[in-house]
Amino acid sequence: MSIRVRFDGDHSEQELQSLRQWLLDDPEVRRHARVRLGGPPVRDGEMGAALDVIELIVDSGFEALNFALAYVAWRATRPAKPSVTIEHDGTKIVLADGDPETVEKIVRALEAKRS
């Protein structure tokens, strides 16, 4: 299973790098997911573009709640709260704020296709 996270805004690359490190520091996420930064495909003759996505490749022991809690904890540390898009298996959710239902929204989106 793959989960992709994108940020909108001027500082999206810095936010991606910050969230990636936060996820790598979380033992539950790290135990069940490979976390990597990526960018759009590079065409012949072009230099690599800026990073634009975090991709988590997760195993069968992965719990969506662990990712959601890590994301919400990270977001609480951010001075600016950029819009984020989380994609999984054709399902996309856009989170524009840190409302109390954020954890529930993430878990629902990530577990929708698992059952």
C-alpha atoms as an extended CHARMM CRD file, in Angstrom:
* protein
*
       115  EXT
         1         1  MET       CA              0.0000000000        0.0000000000        0.0000000000  PROA      1               0.0000000000
         2         2  SER       CA              1.2080000000        3.4900000000       -0.8170000000  PROA      2               0.0000000000
         3         3  ILE       CA              0.2610000000        6.8270000000        0.7270000000  PROA      3               0.0000000000
         4         4  ARG       CA              1.2650000000       10.1100000000       -0.9070000000  PROA      4               0.0000000000
         5         5  VAL       CA              1.3360000000       13.4790000000        0.8790000000  PROA      5               0.0000000000
         6         6  ARG       CA              1.5790000000       16.8570000000       -0.9030000000  PROA      6               0.0000000000
         7         7  PHE       CA              1.5850000000       20.4120000000        0.4130000000  PROA      7               0.0000000000
         8         8  ASP       CA              0.4150000000       23.5910000000       -1.3010000000  PROA      8               0.0000000000
         9         9  GLY       CA              2.1680000000       26.8920000000       -0.8550000000  PROA      9               0.0000000000
        10        10  ASP       CA              5.5040000000       28.6150000000       -1.0610000000  PROA      10              0.0000000000
        11        11  HSD       CA              7.2790000000       26.5110000000        1.5470000000  PROA      11              0.0000000000
        12        12  SER       CA              5.9630000000       23.1010000000        0.5280000000  PROA      12              0.0000000000
        13        13  GLU       CA              9.4050000000       21.5230000000        0.1230000000  PROA      13              0.0000000000
        14        14  GLN       CA             10.4600000000       22.5840000000        3.6320000000  PROA      14              0.0000000000
        15        15  GLU       CA              7.1620000000       21.2790000000        5.0310000000  PROA      15              0.0000000000
        16        16  LEU       CA              7.6670000000       17.9560000000        3.2310000000  PROA      16              0.0000000000
        17        17  GLN       CA             11.1450000000       17.5780000000        4.6600000000  PROA      17              0.0000000000
        18        18  SER       CA              9.9480000000       18.4730000000        8.1450000000  PROA      18              0.0000000000
        19        19  LEU       CA              7.0450000000       16.0040000000        8.0510000000  PROA      19              0.0000000000
        20        20  ARG       CA              9.2790000000       13.2860000000        6.5940000000  PROA      20              0.0000000000
        21        21  GLN       CA             11.7030000000       13.6540000000        9.4990000000  PROA      21              0.0000000000
        22        22  TRP       CA              8.8210000000       13.6590000000       11.9940000000  PROA      22              0.0000000000
        23        23  LEU       CA              7.4870000000       10.4300000000       10.4960000000  PROA      23              0.0000000000
        24        24  LEU       CA             10.9340000000        8.8280000000       10.5660000000  PROA      24              0.0000000000
        25        25  ASP       CA             11.2160000000        9.7480000000       14.2530000000  PROA      25              0.0000000000
        26        26  ASP       CA              7.9000000000        8.0320000000       15.0440000000  PROA      26              0.0000000000
        27        27  PRO       CA              8.6740000000        4.4030000000       15.9900000000  PROA      27              0.0000000000
        28        28  GLU       CA              5.2670000000        3.0220000000       14.9130000000  PROA      28              0.0000000000
        29        29  VAL       CA              5.3630000000        4.6910000000       11.4990000000  PROA      29              0.0000000000
        30        30  ARG       CA              9.0190000000        3.7930000000       10.9740000000  PROA      30              0.0000000000
        31        31  ARG       CA              8.3750000000        0.1450000000       11.9180000000  PROA      31              0.0000000000
        32        32  HSD       CA              5.7100000000       -0.3540000000        9.2450000000  PROA      32              0.0000000000
        33        33  ALA       CA              6.5000000000        2.1680000000        6.4990000000  PROA      33              0.0000000000
        34        34  ARG       CA              9.2990000000        3.2230000000        4.2010000000  PROA      34              0.0000000000
        35        35  VAL       CA              9.1950000000        7.0160000000        4.0380000000  PROA      35              0.0000000000
        36        36  ARG       CA             10.7560000000        8.7880000000        1.0780000000  PROA      36              0.0000000000
        37        37  LEU       CA             10.6710000000       12.1380000000       -0.6820000000  PROA      37              0.0000000000
        38        38  GLY       CA             10.0100000000       12.3000000000       -4.3950000000  PROA      38              0.0000000000
        39        39  GLY       CA              9.3760000000       14.6130000000       -7.2690000000  PROA      39              0.0000000000
        40        40  PRO       CA              7.7680000000       14.4830000000      -10.6520000000  PROA      40              0.0000000000
        41        41  PRO       CA              9.3670000000       12.2210000000      -13.2600000000  PROA      41              0.0000000000
        42        42  VAL       CA             12.4310000000       13.7180000000      -14.9370000000  PROA      42              0.0000000000
        43        43  ARG       CA             12.4300000000       13.8000000000      -18.7360000000  PROA      43              0.0000000000
        44        44  ASP       CA             15.5360000000       13.3230000000      -20.8720000000  PROA      44              0.0000000000
        45        45  GLY       CA             17.7300000000       16.4170000000      -20.8590000000  PROA      45              0.0000000000
        46        46  GLU       CA             16.0910000000       17.9450000000      -17.7800000000  PROA      46              0.0000000000
        47        47  MET       CA             17.5200000000       18.4150000000      -14.3270000000  PROA      47              0.0000000000
        48        48  GLY       CA             15.5500000000       17.0140000000      -11.4090000000  PROA      48              0.0000000000
        49        49  ALA       CA             12.7250000000       19.1840000000      -10.1400000000  PROA      49              0.0000000000
        50        50  ALA       CA             11.9780000000       20.1990000000       -6.5940000000  PROA      50              0.0000000000
        51        51  LEU       CA             10.6260000000       17.6290000000       -4.2080000000  PROA      51              0.0000000000
        52        52  ASP       CA              6.8500000000       17.6350000000       -4.1950000000  PROA      52              0.0000000000
        53        53  VAL       CA              5.6430000000       14.5180000000       -2.3700000000  PROA      53              0.0000000000
        54        54  ILE       CA              6.2420000000       12.2240000000        0.5760000000  PROA      54              0.0000000000
        55        55  GLU       CA              5.5080000000        8.6330000000       -0.2480000000  PROA      55              0.0000000000
        56        56  LEU       CA              4.9630000000        6.0350000000        2.4400000000  PROA      56              0.0000000000
        57        57  ILE       CA              5.1750000000        2.4160000000        1.3510000000  PROA      57              0.0000000000
        58        58  VAL       CA              3.5070000000        0.5290000000        4.1710000000  PROA      58              0.0000000000
        59        59  ASP       CA              3.3570000000       -3.1190000000        5.1650000000  PROA      59              0.0000000000
        60        60  SER       CA              0.4510000000       -5.1820000000        6.4550000000  PROA      60              0.0000000000
        61        61  GLY       CA              1.1090000000       -4.1510000000       10.0670000000  PROA      61              0.0000000000
        62        62  PHE       CA              0.5470000000       -0.4940000000        9.2690000000  PROA      62              0.0000000000
        63        63  GLU       CA             -2.2000000000        1.2860000000       11.2100000000  PROA      63              0.0000000000
        64        64  ALA       CA             -3.7440000000        4.3870000000        9.6420000000  PROA      64              0.0000000000
        65        65  LEU       CA             -4.3000000000        5.7910000000       13.1250000000  PROA      65              0.0000000000
        66        66  ASN       CA             -0.5330000000        5.8710000000       13.7750000000  PROA      66              0.0000000000
        67        67  PHE       CA              0.0290000000        7.9580000000       10.6550000000  PROA      67              0.0000000000
        68        68  ALA       CA             -2.9270000000       10.2430000000       11.4630000000  PROA      68              0.0000000000
        69        69  LEU       CA             -1.7360000000       10.8650000000       15.0200000000  PROA      69              0.0000000000
        70        70  ALA       CA              1.8230000000       11.5400000000       13.8440000000  PROA      70              0.0000000000
        71        71  TYR       CA              0.5280000000       13.9790000000       11.2220000000  PROA      71              0.0000000000
        72        72  VAL       CA             -1.6890000000       15.8540000000       13.7000000000  PROA      72              0.0000000000
        73        73  ALA       CA              1.1370000000       16.0700000000       16.2600000000  PROA      73              0.0000000000
        74        74  TRP       CA              3.5230000000       17.4000000000       13.5890000000  PROA      74              0.0000000000
        75        75  ARG       CA              0.9650000000       19.9090000000       12.3100000000  PROA      75              0.0000000000
        76        76  ALA       CA              0.5030000000       21.3100000000       15.8120000000  PROA      76              0.0000000000
        77        77  THR       CA              4.1870000000       22.3050000000       15.7910000000  PROA      77              0.0000000000
        78        78  ARG       CA              3.9460000000       24.3120000000       12.5650000000  PROA      78              0.0000000000
        79        79  PRO       CA              3.5870000000       28.1120000000       12.6850000000  PROA      79              0.0000000000
        80        80  ALA       CA              1.8100000000       28.1260000000        9.3100000000  PROA      80              0.0000000000
        81        81  LYS       CA             -0.7150000000       25.4590000000        8.4750000000  PROA      81              0.0000000000
        82        82  PRO       CA             -0.4740000000       24.8240000000        4.7220000000  PROA      82              0.0000000000
        83        83  SER       CA             -3.1060000000       22.8820000000        2.8500000000  PROA      83              0.0000000000
        84        84  VAL       CA             -2.1610000000       19.2200000000        2.4690000000  PROA      84              0.0000000000
        85        85  THR       CA             -3.4420000000       16.5240000000        0.1290000000  PROA      85              0.0000000000
        86        86  ILE       CA             -3.2440000000       12.8870000000        1.2040000000  PROA      86              0.0000000000
        87        87  GLU       CA             -3.7730000000       10.2480000000       -1.4940000000  PROA      87              0.0000000000
        88        88  HSD       CA             -4.2630000000        6.5260000000       -1.1410000000  PROA      88              0.0000000000
        89        89  ASP       CA             -5.5530000000        4.0410000000       -3.6850000000  PROA      89              0.0000000000
        90        90  GLY       CA             -7.5600000000        6.5820000000       -5.6680000000  PROA      90              0.0000000000
        91        91  THR       CA             -8.9260000000        8.3570000000       -2.5940000000  PROA      91              0.0000000000
        92        92  LYS       CA             -7.8440000000       11.9660000000       -1.9850000000  PROA      92              0.0000000000
        93        93  ILE       CA             -8.4990000000       14.1650000000        1.0050000000  PROA      93              0.0000000000
        94        94  VAL       CA             -7.5060000000       17.7970000000        1.2970000000  PROA      94              0.0000000000
        95        95  LEU       CA             -6.9390000000       19.1700000000        4.7690000000  PROA      95              0.0000000000
        96        96  ALA       CA             -6.9040000000       22.9510000000        4.9160000000  PROA      96              0.0000000000
        97        97  ASP       CA             -6.9250000000       23.3640000000        8.6760000000  PROA      97              0.0000000000
        98        98  GLY       CA             -6.2580000000       21.4800000000       11.8820000000  PROA      98              0.0000000000
        99        99  ASP       CA             -9.8590000000       20.8500000000       12.8540000000  PROA      99              0.0000000000
       100       100  PRO       CA            -10.6390000000       18.2140000000       15.5100000000  PROA      100             0.0000000000
       101       101  GLU       CA            -11.9390000000       15.7660000000       12.9110000000  PROA      101             0.0000000000
       102       102  THR       CA             -8.5850000000       15.5890000000       11.0850000000  PROA      102             0.0000000000
       103       103  VAL       CA             -7.5650000000       12.2420000000       12.6060000000  PROA      103             0.0000000000
       104       104  GLU       CA            -10.9320000000       10.7120000000       11.7260000000  PROA      104             0.0000000000
       105       105  LYS       CA            -10.7740000000       12.0420000000        8.1410000000  PROA      105             0.0000000000
       106       106  ILE       CA             -7.3070000000       10.5870000000        7.5920000000  PROA      106             0.0000000000
       107       107  VAL       CA             -8.1690000000        7.1940000000        9.0700000000  PROA      107             0.0000000000
       108       108  ARG       CA            -11.3840000000        6.9350000000        7.0290000000  PROA      108             0.0000000000
       109       109  ALA       CA             -9.5550000000        7.8050000000        3.8050000000  PROA      109             0.0000000000
       110       110  LEU       CA             -6.6950000000        5.3710000000        4.4010000000  PROA      110             0.0000000000
       111       111  GLU       CA             -8.8530000000        2.4780000000        5.5150000000  PROA      111             0.0000000000
       112       112  ALA       CA            -11.6520000000        2.9070000000        2.9530000000  PROA      112             0.0000000000
       113       113  LYS       CA            -10.0590000000        0.5040000000        0.4650000000  PROA      113             0.0000000000
       114       114  ARG       CA             -8.5410000000       -1.9580000000        2.9680000000  PROA      114             0.0000000000
       115       115  SER       CA            -11.7590000000       -3.7130000000        3.9500000000  PROA      115             0.0000000000
